[in-house]
Amino acid sequence: MEQQLEKVLSDINSQPETVGCLITNRQGLCLGAKGKINPKMSGIGMALSEQACKLEPNLNPPTIILYSGNKRCIIQKDGEITGIIYKQSNN
């Protein structure tokens, strides 16, 4: 499973404009990270996804996108795991 997780993280991190990504479990523990992303963000990302699921229970699951200047943070829950992707546009 560890090799599969590494492959998924590498594939995500190789996408255009992506600078970092991580995957966290339901307890907020970082299962893996690639690129320029702080693994300590795993708990915050998981908590945000849990709250978004409560706000929009009919969206299964909702996607959270946070913007700051030319940076984006995309958070989405999928079952027992949550993915967090940092993107930065070159504009």
Biopython code that builds the backbone (N, CA, C, O; Angstrom):
import numpy as np
from Bio.PDB.StructureBuilder import StructureBuilder

atoms = [
    (1, "MET", "N", (0.824, -1.200, 0.000)),
    (1, "MET", "CA", (0.000, 0.000, 0.000)),
    (1, "MET", "C", (0.864, 1.258, 0.000)),
    (1, "MET", "O", (0.501, 2.272, -0.596)),
    (2, "GLU", "N", (1.994, 1.180, 0.666)),
    (2, "GLU", "CA", (2.866, 2.350, 0.749)),
    (2, "GLU", "C", (3.370, 2.769, -0.625)),
    (2, "GLU", "O", (3.476, 3.963, -0.906)),
    (3, "GLN", "N", (3.684, 1.800, -1.487)),
    (3, "GLN", "CA", (4.142, 2.124, -2.837)),
    (3, "GLN", "C", (3.023, 2.753, -3.657)),
    (3, "GLN", "O", (3.272, 3.673, -4.436)),
    (4, "GLN", "N", (1.800, 2.271, -3.492)),
    (4, "GLN", "CA", (0.659, 2.846, -4.202)),
    (4, "GLN", "C", (0.441, 4.286, -3.764)),
    (4, "GLN", "O", (0.190, 5.159, -4.594)),
    (5, "LEU", "N", (0.536, 4.535, -2.463)),
    (5, "LEU", "CA", (0.358, 5.880, -1.932)),
    (5, "LEU", "C", (1.429, 6.819, -2.479)),
    (5, "LEU", "O", (1.127, 7.947, -2.869)),
    (6, "GLU", "N", (2.675, 6.360, -2.509)),
    (6, "GLU", "CA", (3.766, 7.168, -3.054)),
    (6, "GLU", "C", (3.531, 7.486, -4.529)),
    (6, "GLU", "O", (3.793, 8.603, -4.974)),
    (7, "LYS", "N", (3.038, 6.506, -5.286)),
    (7, "LYS", "CA", (2.767, 6.724, -6.704)),
    (7, "LYS", "C", (1.662, 7.754, -6.894)),
    (7, "LYS", "O", (1.780, 8.639, -7.742)),
    (8, "VAL", "N", (0.581, 7.648, -6.108)),
    (8, "VAL", "CA", (-0.526, 8.610, -6.209)),
    (8, "VAL", "C", (-0.035, 10.009, -5.874)),
    (8, "VAL", "O", (-0.352, 10.960, -6.589)),
    (9, "LEU", "N", (0.729, 10.151, -4.803)),
    (9, "LEU", "CA", (1.249, 11.459, -4.417)),
    (9, "LEU", "C", (2.176, 12.027, -5.495)),
    (9, "LEU", "O", (2.119, 13.219, -5.794)),
    (10, "SER", "N", (3.018, 11.188, -6.071)),
    (10, "SER", "CA", (3.923, 11.642, -7.139)),
    (10, "SER", "C", (3.139, 12.081, -8.368)),
    (10, "SER", "O", (3.462, 13.094, -8.987)),
    (11, "ASP", "N", (2.099, 11.310, -8.721)),
    (11, "ASP", "CA", (1.261, 11.664, -9.873)),
    (11, "ASP", "C", (0.564, 13.006, -9.657)),
    (11, "ASP", "O", (0.528, 13.847, -10.556)),
    (12, "ILE", "N", (0.018, 13.197, -8.475)),
    (12, "ILE", "CA", (-0.670, 14.460, -8.160)),
    (12, "ILE", "C", (0.322, 15.611, -8.200)),
    (12, "ILE", "O", (0.047, 16.656, -8.791)),
    (13, "ASN", "N", (1.469, 15.418, -7.574)),
    (13, "ASN", "CA", (2.451, 16.496, -7.460)),
    (13, "ASN", "C", (3.068, 16.870, -8.807)),
    (13, "ASN", "O", (3.619, 17.962, -8.945)),
    (14, "SER", "N", (2.987, 15.983, -9.801)),
    (14, "SER", "CA", (3.551, 16.279, -11.118)),
    (14, "SER", "C", (2.582, 17.044, -12.015)),
    (14, "SER", "O", (2.939, 17.400, -13.138)),
    (15, "GLN", "N", (1.374, 17.301, -11.545)),
    (15, "GLN", "CA", (0.381, 18.038, -12.335)),
    (15, "GLN", "C", (0.771, 19.517, -12.442)),
    (15, "GLN", "O", (1.441, 20.047, -11.556)),
    (16, "PRO", "N", (0.354, 20.181, -13.525)),
    (16, "PRO", "CA", (0.691, 21.599, -13.705)),
    (16, "PRO", "C", (0.227, 22.451, -12.527)),
    (16, "PRO", "O", (-0.867, 22.263, -11.995)),
    (17, "GLU", "N", (1.072, 23.377, -12.138)),
    (17, "GLU", "CA", (0.823, 24.358, -11.077)),
    (17, "GLU", "C", (0.804, 23.766, -9.673)),
    (17, "GLU", "O", (0.688, 24.518, -8.706)),
    (18, "THR", "N", (0.914, 22.446, -9.523)),
    (18, "THR", "CA", (0.897, 21.832, -8.194)),
    (18, "THR", "C", (2.263, 21.975, -7.544)),
    (18, "THR", "O", (3.284, 21.632, -8.140)),
    (19, "VAL", "N", (2.276, 22.483, -6.314)),
    (19, "VAL", "CA", (3.539, 22.632, -5.594)),
    (19, "VAL", "C", (3.648, 21.666, -4.418)),
    (19, "VAL", "O", (4.741, 21.461, -3.891)),
    (20, "GLY", "N", (2.541, 21.076, -4.004)),
    (20, "GLY", "CA", (2.584, 20.121, -2.903)),
    (20, "GLY", "C", (1.240, 19.451, -2.700)),
    (20, "GLY", "O", (0.196, 19.991, -3.066)),
    (21, "CYS", "N", (1.283, 18.252, -2.103)),
    (21, "CYS", "CA", (0.052, 17.537, -1.809)),
    (21, "CYS", "C", (0.276, 16.612, -0.620)),
    (21, "CYS", "O", (1.402, 16.218, -0.315)),
    (22, "LEU", "N", (-0.825, 16.280, 0.039)),
    (22, "LEU", "CA", (-0.745, 15.308, 1.121)),
    (22, "LEU", "C", (-2.065, 14.566, 1.251)),
    (22, "LEU", "O", (-3.107, 15.012, 0.772)),
    (23, "ILE", "N", (-1.986, 13.425, 1.912)),
    (23, "ILE", "CA", (-3.166, 12.614, 2.198)),
    (23, "ILE", "C", (-3.175, 12.347, 3.690)),
    (23, "ILE", "O", (-2.152, 12.003, 4.283)),
    (24, "THR", "N", (-4.354, 12.512, 4.290)),
    (24, "THR", "CA", (-4.501, 12.333, 5.729)),
    (24, "THR", "C", (-5.629, 11.338, 6.022)),
    (24, "THR", "O", (-6.538, 11.156, 5.212)),
    (25, "ASN", "N", (-5.553, 10.706, 7.180)),
    (25, "ASN", "CA", (-6.622, 9.779, 7.555)),
    (25, "ASN", "C", (-7.695, 10.508, 8.359)),
    (25, "ASN", "O", (-7.620, 11.720, 8.556)),
    (26, "ARG", "N", (-8.685, 9.764, 8.816)),
    (26, "ARG", "CA", (-9.827, 10.364, 9.523)),
    (26, "ARG", "C", (-9.443, 11.030, 10.847)),
    (26, "ARG", "O", (-10.142, 11.922, 11.329)),
    (27, "GLN", "N", (-8.334, 10.593, 11.422)),
    (27, "GLN", "CA", (-7.858, 11.182, 12.674)),
    (27, "GLN", "C", (-6.968, 12.408, 12.456)),
    (27, "GLN", "O", (-6.515, 13.029, 13.417)),
    (28, "GLY", "N", (-6.720, 12.752, 11.192)),
    (28, "GLY", "CA", (-5.893, 13.910, 10.884)),
    (28, "GLY", "C", (-4.407, 13.608, 10.841)),
    (28, "GLY", "O", (-3.588, 14.527, 10.821)),
    (29, "LEU", "N", (-4.042, 12.319, 10.828)),
    (29, "LEU", "CA", (-2.636, 11.950, 10.756)),
    (29, "LEU", "C", (-2.201, 11.883, 9.301)),
    (29, "LEU", "O", (-2.881, 11.279, 8.471)),
    (30, "CYS", "N", (-1.087, 12.492, 8.998)),
    (30, "CYS", "CA", (-0.570, 12.531, 7.632)),
    (30, "CYS", "C", (-0.095, 11.142, 7.209)),
    (30, "CYS", "O", (0.785, 10.558, 7.841)),
    (31, "LEU", "N", (-0.686, 10.622, 6.131)),
    (31, "LEU", "CA", (-0.298, 9.315, 5.599)),
    (31, "LEU", "C", (0.848, 9.442, 4.603)),
    (31, "LEU", "O", (1.595, 8.489, 4.382)),
    (32, "GLY", "N", (0.985, 10.626, 4.001)),
    (32, "GLY", "CA", (2.055, 10.865, 3.044)),
    (32, "GLY", "C", (1.971, 12.270, 2.500)),
    (32, "GLY", "O", (0.891, 12.855, 2.421)),
    (33, "ALA", "N", (3.119, 12.811, 2.122)),
    (33, "ALA", "CA", (3.173, 14.180, 1.575)),
    (33, "ALA", "C", (4.276, 14.253, 0.534)),
    (33, "ALA", "O", (5.280, 13.548, 0.624)),
    (34, "LYS", "N", (4.076, 15.121, -0.463)),
    (34, "LYS", "CA", (5.065, 15.364, -1.516)),
    (34, "LYS", "C", (5.105, 16.848, -1.817)),
    (34, "LYS", "O", (4.080, 17.528, -1.765)),
    (35, "GLY", "N", (6.280, 17.345, -2.130)),
    (35, "GLY", "CA", (6.416, 18.734, -2.542)),
    (35, "GLY", "C", (6.498, 19.690, -1.370)),
    (35, "GLY", "O", (6.829, 19.307, -0.248)),
    (36, "LYS", "N", (6.189, 20.948, -1.658)),
    (36, "LYS", "CA", (6.274, 22.015, -0.662)),
    (36, "LYS", "C", (4.950, 22.142, 0.079)),
    (36, "LYS", "O", (4.137, 23.014, -0.228)),
    (37, "ILE", "N", (4.739, 21.259, 1.062)),
    (37, "ILE", "CA", (3.539, 21.285, 1.887)),
    (37, "ILE", "C", (3.935, 20.797, 3.277)),
    (37, "ILE", "O", (4.693, 19.837, 3.416)),
    (38, "ASN", "N", (3.425, 21.455, 4.279)),
    (38, "ASN", "CA", (3.731, 21.102, 5.657)),
    (38, "ASN", "C", (2.820, 19.955, 6.097)),
    (38, "ASN", "O", (1.601, 20.121, 6.112)),
    (39, "PRO", "N", (3.382, 18.796, 6.455)),
    (39, "PRO", "CA", (2.555, 17.673, 6.896)),
    (39, "PRO", "C", (1.679, 18.002, 8.107)),
    (39, "PRO", "O", (0.693, 17.310, 8.364)),
    (40, "LYS", "N", (2.029, 19.046, 8.848)),
    (40, "LYS", "CA", (1.217, 19.445, 10.003)),
    (40, "LYS", "C", (-0.137, 20.016, 9.580)),
    (40, "LYS", "O", (-1.022, 20.193, 10.418)),
    (41, "MET", "N", (-0.303, 20.303, 8.292)),
    (41, "MET", "CA", (-1.583, 20.817, 7.788)),
    (41, "MET", "C", (-2.636, 19.712, 7.686)),
    (41, "MET", "O", (-3.808, 19.996, 7.441)),
    (42, "SER", "N", (-2.234, 18.477, 7.869)),
    (42, "SER", "CA", (-3.159, 17.353, 7.686)),
    (42, "SER", "C", (-4.352, 17.427, 8.629)),
    (42, "SER", "O", (-5.479, 17.170, 8.206)),
    (43, "GLY", "N", (-4.136, 17.768, 9.878)),
    (43, "GLY", "CA", (-5.234, 17.865, 10.846)),
    (43, "GLY", "C", (-6.208, 18.981, 10.514)),
    (43, "GLY", "O", (-7.422, 18.808, 10.627)),
    (44, "ILE", "N", (-5.680, 20.119, 10.109)),
    (44, "ILE", "CA", (-6.526, 21.266, 9.747)),
    (44, "ILE", "C", (-7.341, 20.944, 8.502)),
    (44, "ILE", "O", (-8.535, 21.238, 8.449)),
    (45, "GLY", "N", (-6.707, 20.342, 7.501)),
    (45, "GLY", "CA", (-7.409, 19.977, 6.271)),
    (45, "GLY", "C", (-8.523, 18.977, 6.539)),
    (45, "GLY", "O", (-9.621, 19.108, 5.997)),
    (46, "MET", "N", (-8.248, 17.987, 7.366)),
    (46, "MET", "CA", (-9.252, 16.989, 7.702)),
    (46, "MET", "C", (-10.420, 17.627, 8.441)),
    (46, "MET", "O", (-11.576, 17.314, 8.154)),
    (47, "ALA", "N", (-10.137, 18.515, 9.385)),
    (47, "ALA", "CA", (-11.194, 19.185, 10.147)),
    (47, "ALA", "C", (-12.058, 20.062, 9.240)),
    (47, "ALA", "O", (-13.279, 20.091, 9.394)),
    (48, "LEU", "N", (-11.442, 20.771, 8.303)),
    (48, "LEU", "CA", (-12.210, 21.583, 7.358)),
    (48, "LEU", "C", (-13.125, 20.721, 6.494)),
    (48, "LEU", "O", (-14.276, 21.084, 6.249)),
    (49, "SER", "N", (-12.620, 19.588, 6.035)),
    (49, "SER", "CA", (-13.449, 18.715, 5.194)),
    (49, "SER", "C", (-14.614, 18.130, 5.984)),
    (49, "SER", "O", (-15.713, 17.985, 5.449)),
    (50, "GLU", "N", (-14.386, 17.797, 7.240)),
    (50, "GLU", "CA", (-15.471, 17.282, 8.093)),
    (50, "GLU", "C", (-16.560, 18.342, 8.278)),
    (50, "GLU", "O", (-17.749, 18.030, 8.202)),
    (51, "GLN", "N", (-16.163, 19.576, 8.517)),
    (51, "GLN", "CA", (-17.137, 20.651, 8.713)),
    (51, "GLN", "C", (-17.900, 20.943, 7.421)),
    (51, "GLN", "O", (-19.104, 21.194, 7.459)),
    (52, "ALA", "N", (-17.209, 20.913, 6.280)),
    (52, "ALA", "CA", (-17.878, 21.144, 5.001)),
    (52, "ALA", "C", (-18.915, 20.062, 4.735)),
    (52, "ALA", "O", (-19.978, 20.346, 4.183)),
    (53, "CYS", "N", (-18.617, 18.826, 5.121)),
    (53, "CYS", "CA", (-19.582, 17.734, 4.950)),
    (53, "CYS", "C", (-20.834, 17.979, 5.792)),
    (53, "CYS", "O", (-21.935, 17.596, 5.396)),
    (54, "LYS", "N", (-20.666, 18.611, 6.939)),
    (54, "LYS", "CA", (-21.821, 18.930, 7.796)),
    (54, "LYS", "C", (-22.629, 20.084, 7.211)),
    (54, "LYS", "O", (-23.856, 20.100, 7.313)),
    (55, "LEU", "N", (-21.942, 21.055, 6.595)),
    (55, "LEU", "CA", (-22.629, 22.202, 5.997)),
    (55, "LEU", "C", (-23.406, 21.818, 4.748)),
    (55, "LEU", "O", (-24.501, 22.327, 4.509)),
    (56, "GLU", "N", (-22.842, 20.929, 3.962)),
    (56, "GLU", "CA", (-23.447, 20.512, 2.690)),
    (56, "GLU", "C", (-23.597, 18.982, 2.665)),
    (56, "GLU", "O", (-22.878, 18.306, 1.930)),
    (57, "PRO", "N", (-24.519, 18.438, 3.459)),
    (57, "PRO", "CA", (-24.630, 16.978, 3.540)),
    (57, "PRO", "C", (-25.074, 16.315, 2.239)),
    (57, "PRO", "O", (-24.849, 15.118, 2.063)),
    (58, "ASN", "N", (-25.696, 17.053, 1.327)),
    (58, "ASN", "CA", (-26.146, 16.465, 0.066)),
    (58, "ASN", "C", (-25.052, 16.407, -0.993)),
    (58, "ASN", "O", (-25.180, 15.680, -1.977)),
    (59, "LEU", "N", (-23.986, 17.160, -0.800)),
    (59, "LEU", "CA", (-22.830, 17.071, -1.695)),
    (59, "LEU", "C", (-21.939, 15.968, -1.143)),
    (59, "LEU", "O", (-21.507, 16.025, 0.008)),
    (60, "ASN", "N", (-21.673, 14.990, -1.949)),
    (60, "ASN", "CA", (-20.943, 13.851, -1.419)),
    (60, "ASN", "C", (-19.657, 13.643, -2.175)),
    (60, "ASN", "O", (-19.721, 13.047, -3.251)),
    (61, "PRO", "N", (-18.541, 14.055, -1.742)),
    (61, "PRO", "CA", (-18.242, 15.036, -0.696)),
    (61, "PRO", "C", (-18.026, 16.417, -1.306)),
    (61, "PRO", "O", (-17.704, 16.510, -2.491)),
    (62, "PRO", "N", (-18.190, 17.475, -0.547)),
    (62, "PRO", "CA", (-17.915, 18.810, -1.076)),
    (62, "PRO", "C", (-16.402, 19.027, -1.238)),
    (62, "PRO", "O", (-15.593, 18.433, -0.526)),
    (63, "THR", "N", (-16.052, 19.883, -2.182)),
    (63, "THR", "CA", (-14.663, 20.268, -2.379)),
    (63, "THR", "C", (-14.478, 21.671, -1.849)),
    (63, "THR", "O", (-15.280, 22.559, -2.141)),
    (64, "ILE", "N", (-13.437, 21.879, -1.077)),
    (64, "ILE", "CA", (-13.128, 23.189, -0.507)),
    (64, "ILE", "C", (-11.960, 23.767, -1.296)),
    (64, "ILE", "O", (-10.947, 23.096, -1.492)),
    (65, "ILE", "N", (-12.100, 25.016, -1.749)),
    (65, "ILE", "CA", (-10.998, 25.687, -2.432)),
    (65, "ILE", "C", (-10.762, 27.020, -1.734)),
    (65, "ILE", "O", (-11.645, 27.877, -1.697)),
    (66, "LEU", "N", (-9.573, 27.185, -1.187)),
    (66, "LEU", "CA", (-9.179, 28.420, -0.514)),
    (66, "LEU", "C", (-8.216, 29.162, -1.427)),
    (66, "LEU", "O", (-7.271, 28.576, -1.956)),
    (67, "TYR", "N", (-8.463, 30.456, -1.609)),
    (67, "TYR", "CA", (-7.635, 31.301, -2.474)),
    (67, "TYR", "C", (-6.866, 32.319, -1.644)),
    (67, "TYR", "O", (-7.393, 32.868, -0.676)),
    (68, "SER", "N", (-5.622, 32.565, -2.026)),
    (68, "SER", "CA", (-4.813, 33.604, -1.409)),
    (68, "SER", "C", (-3.810, 34.082, -2.450)),
    (68, "SER", "O", (-2.813, 33.416, -2.728)),
    (69, "GLY", "N", (-4.095, 35.251, -3.020)),
    (69, "GLY", "CA", (-3.228, 35.770, -4.073)),
    (69, "GLY", "C", (-3.217, 34.826, -5.254)),
    (69, "GLY", "O", (-4.266, 34.536, -5.829)),
    (70, "ASN", "N", (-2.035, 34.339, -5.624)),
    (70, "ASN", "CA", (-1.937, 33.414, -6.758)),
    (70, "ASN", "C", (-1.848, 31.954, -6.295)),
    (70, "ASN", "O", (-1.438, 31.084, -7.064)),
    (71, "LYS", "N", (-2.227, 31.688, -5.050)),
    (71, "LYS", "CA", (-2.165, 30.333, -4.492)),
    (71, "LYS", "C", (-3.568, 29.793, -4.228)),
    (71, "LYS", "O", (-4.493, 30.542, -3.911)),
    (72, "ARG", "N", (-3.699, 28.477, -4.366)),
    (72, "ARG", "CA", (-4.958, 27.803, -4.044)),
    (72, "ARG", "C", (-4.657, 26.577, -3.201)),
    (72, "ARG", "O", (-3.639, 25.909, -3.378)),
    (73, "CYS", "N", (-5.569, 26.299, -2.281)),
    (73, "CYS", "CA", (-5.510, 25.088, -1.479)),
    (73, "CYS", "C", (-6.818, 24.347, -1.735)),
    (73, "CYS", "O", (-7.897, 24.869, -1.455)),
    (74, "ILE", "N", (-6.721, 23.132, -2.268)),
    (74, "ILE", "CA", (-7.895, 22.343, -2.610)),
    (74, "ILE", "C", (-7.967, 21.173, -1.635)),
    (74, "ILE", "O", (-7.003, 20.424, -1.479)),
    (75, "ILE", "N", (-9.126, 21.022, -0.975)),
    (75, "ILE", "CA", (-9.311, 19.979, 0.032)),
    (75, "ILE", "C", (-10.542, 19.172, -0.330)),
    (75, "ILE", "O", (-11.605, 19.734, -0.593)),
    (76, "GLN", "N", (-10.399, 17.842, -0.345)),
    (76, "GLN", "CA", (-11.560, 16.999, -0.609)),
    (76, "GLN", "C", (-11.432, 15.691, 0.157)),
    (76, "GLN", "O", (-10.371, 15.069, 0.205)),
    (77, "LYS", "N", (-12.550, 15.296, 0.754)),
    (77, "LYS", "CA", (-12.630, 14.054, 1.497)),
    (77, "LYS", "C", (-13.130, 12.961, 0.564)),
    (77, "LYS", "O", (-13.992, 13.202, -0.281)),
    (78, "ASP", "N", (-12.586, 11.759, 0.720)),
    (78, "ASP", "CA", (-13.039, 10.603, -0.048)),
    (78, "ASP", "C", (-13.044, 9.405, 0.893)),
    (78, "ASP", "O", (-12.017, 8.758, 1.102)),
    (79, "GLY", "N", (-14.207, 9.119, 1.455)),
    (79, "GLY", "CA", (-14.315, 8.015, 2.405)),
    (79, "GLY", "C", (-13.572, 8.333, 3.688)),
    (79, "GLY", "O", (-13.894, 9.297, 4.382)),
    (80, "GLU", "N", (-12.577, 7.520, 3.997)),
    (80, "GLU", "CA", (-11.823, 7.670, 5.240)),
    (80, "GLU", "C", (-10.595, 8.559, 5.103)),
    (80, "GLU", "O", (-9.918, 8.827, 6.096)),
    (81, "ILE", "N", (-10.292, 9.025, 3.882)),
    (81, "ILE", "CA", (-9.102, 9.855, 3.695)),
    (81, "ILE", "C", (-9.482, 11.225, 3.139)),
    (81, "ILE", "O", (-10.539, 11.404, 2.534)),
    (82, "THR", "N", (-8.594, 12.176, 3.361)),
    (82, "THR", "CA", (-8.762, 13.531, 2.844)),
    (82, "THR", "C", (-7.491, 13.909, 2.097)),
    (82, "THR", "O", (-6.380, 13.665, 2.569)),
    (83, "GLY", "N", (-7.673, 14.508, 0.927)),
    (83, "GLY", "CA", (-6.541, 14.969, 0.137)),
    (83, "GLY", "C", (-6.451, 16.488, 0.154)),
    (83, "GLY", "O", (-7.465, 17.184, 0.098)),
    (84, "ILE", "N", (-5.235, 16.986, 0.232)),
    (84, "ILE", "CA", (-4.979, 18.427, 0.224)),
    (84, "ILE", "C", (-3.947, 18.692, -0.863)),
    (84, "ILE", "O", (-2.892, 18.058, -0.896)),
    (85, "ILE", "N", (-4.257, 19.637, -1.760)),
    (85, "ILE", "CA", (-3.349, 19.972, -2.856)),
    (85, "ILE", "C", (-3.108, 21.478, -2.843)),
    (85, "ILE", "O", (-4.058, 22.260, -2.803)),
    (86, "TYR", "N", (-1.851, 21.881, -2.876)),
    (86, "TYR", "CA", (-1.471, 23.287, -3.012)),
    (86, "TYR", "C", (-1.110, 23.535, -4.463)),
    (86, "TYR", "O", (-0.342, 22.782, -5.061)),
    (87, "LYS", "N", (-1.679, 24.613, -5.033)),
    (87, "LYS", "CA", (-1.372, 25.004, -6.410)),
    (87, "LYS", "C", (-0.971, 26.475, -6.410)),
    (87, "LYS", "O", (-1.457, 27.263, -5.599)),
    (88, "GLN", "N", (-0.089, 26.831, -7.320)),
    (88, "GLN", "CA", (0.332, 28.223, -7.470)),
    (88, "GLN", "C", (0.399, 28.541, -8.943)),
    (88, "GLN", "O", (1.123, 27.892, -9.698)),
    (89, "SER", "N", (-0.370, 29.557, -9.356)),
    (89, "SER", "CA", (-0.341, 29.966, -10.764)),
    (89, "SER", "C", (0.860, 30.865, -10.990)),
    (89, "SER", "O", (1.306, 31.574, -10.088)),
    (90, "ASN", "N", (1.368, 30.822, -12.192)),
    (90, "ASN", "CA", (2.561, 31.596, -12.534)),
    (90, "ASN", "C", (2.230, 32.962, -13.099)),
    (90, "ASN", "O", (3.108, 33.619, -13.660)),
    (91, "ASN", "N", (0.996, 33.408, -12.969)),
    (91, "ASN", "CA", (0.583, 34.711, -13.531)),
    (91, "ASN", "C", (1.110, 35.830, -12.694)),
    (91, "ASN", "O", (0.870, 36.997, -13.003)),
]
sb = StructureBuilder()
sb.init_structure("model")
sb.init_model(0)
sb.init_chain("A")
sb.init_seg("    ")
for serial, (resi, resn, name, xyz) in enumerate(atoms, 1):
    if name == "N":
        sb.init_residue(resn, " ", resi, " ")
    sb.init_atom(name, np.array(xyz, "f"), 0.0, 1.0, " ", f" {name:<3s}", serial, name[0])
structure = sb.get_structure()
